[in-house]
Amino acid sequence: MFYEPRLGNSGLAIDPLKALVVPRPIGWISSVDLEGCVNLAPFSFFNLVADSPPIVMFAPSGTKADGSRKDSLNNAEAVGAFVVNLATYDLRDEMNATSARLPAGESEAEAAGLEMVPSSIVAPPRVKASPVALECRYLQSVVLPTLDPAQPNTVVFGDVVGVHIDEGLIVDGRVDITRARPIARMGYSLYAVIDQTFRMSRPASADGRLD
């Protein structure tokens, strides 16, 4: 089959594009507003996009129910920082719960029963139970084209200035991420869990580096 996403002519009940660009890592973003109120929300449009310096992005596109911009976007810009917490299989229900739309001022972390602990460098706290957290300083927001002016597409970039790793993930000097069992977003309401990996060495001519 062939279809054009802008025309919505796939012939399927649900546009399949997000079921094809998979798996998408989940940026579980904690942030605070200028009054110190904590916000925690998951975003599946998230990734590491540079390594020198390390830069991540997440896309808090669309708006809240009242038409205002999402709190994660407002907070990152206002405070100049955010934290990326690793969403794992053991924390899947809590992660999902933090995607709920709560009234202004109510804490998603508290509603999900999650304890937050101070970060080392930035103002927003991190999820204590998450085995990995990336402390990020806000760099910039980029507004992308949208087909609906009422639903803007925005990408937030952050410089990773601090990394927390549970010691239990480190084996022989390397992170064994399968021990964390991170989850990723698939299409529709499906998720995947990473609990096994395989190794491939790239040709030295690829770029001269072996990660």
Sequence and secondary structure as in RCSB ss.txt:
>XXXX:A:sequence
MFYEPRLGNSGLAIDPLKALVVPRPIGWISSVDLEGCVNLAPFSFFNLVADSPPIVMFAPSGTKADGSRKDSLNN
AEAVGAFVVNLATYDLRDEMNATSARLPAGESEAEAAGLEMVPSSIVAPPRVKASPVALECRYLQSVVLPTLDPA
QPNTVVFGDVVGVHIDEGLIVDGRVDITRARPIARMGYSLYAVIDQTFRMSRPASADGRLD
>XXXX:A:secstr
    GGGT S SSS  GGGTS  EE EEEEEE TT  EEEEEESSEEEEEETTEEEEE   S  TTS   HHHHH
HHHHSEEEEEE BGGGHHHHHHTTS   TT  HHHHTT  EE  SSSSS EETT SEEEEEEEEEEEEE  S TT
S EEEEEEEEEEEEE GGGEETTEE GGGT BEEE STT EEE          TTTTS   
